[in-house]
Amino acid sequence: MFNSKMSKIVVIVVLVMVGGLCVWFILHFIGPGLPPPAGMPEWYIPGAATRIENGTLVKNRTIVADHFELIDDRKMGPPPFFPSVSEYCGYANCIRTESNDLYLIAAWYFDDSKKFLQAKKDLYQYLEENGRVSTVELNINKEMSEEIKRRESRLAWGPTFGPKSFNVTKYESDITSGYFLVYKKPFLASRDDYFIVYYGSMGSVDLSDQTPFLKELIAYEYYLSESGTIEGLKEAGDIGY
């Protein structure tokens, strides 16, 4: 009788340990409910939310506290005006409410560090050939403070860590001007996840006038775990540029 009870206890303990190990493995190596590579660009690209009104499914295209409205749905595929440096990419267009200002948000995703490094070089070279490029520091602390307050009233994916002031790549041209951000391992240190994300204003604009609005868009989709880093396309130590 005693041996039988002990055997049951041992089995239960083993099952609990195995279950815990499986959960750890999933979170540590697979990730916290992350999409497959083809869907990864959507992580940093805003999309229309849906809600039920009078029994009808309605799309809400406004984002960032109704300051911007999406034009159509976000699209998976190469963004306009830039080279296709990754097979996993997408973009969205939006307009700032009470204005005619148009914006482009684009993202390229990589799950291979070598392909990511090569893509950074290729994209940077393209930018140099087609516009003016520099490294600048952006501070989105004010925008993030407002966005965190707003997230309390809508579904969010958890706490956001990382710096609120960081280097980015500034790009200016007659077609679009804005900022490129590079997110390295934003989810888990054990996963090879890399993103290049662009937030830009369309047309020939004064980028300094558009920067406050671009910082709002950056804050809206900003996500970084404790192990992640954020920087521009070209940083100290990069070679081959």
Buried (B, 14 or more C-beta within 10 A) or exposed (E): EEEEEEEEEEEEEEEEEEEEEEEEEEBEEEBEEBEEBEEBBBBBBBBBBEEEEEEEEEEEBBBBEEBBBBEEEBBBEBBEBBBEBBEBBBBBBBBBEEEEBBBBBBBBBBBEEEBBBBBBBEBBBBBEEBBEBEBEEBEBEEBBEBBBEEBEEEEEEEEBEBEBEBBBBBBBBEBBBBBBBBBBBBBBEEBBBBBBBBBBBBEEBEBEEBBEBBBBBBBBBBBBBEBBBBBBBBEEEBEEE
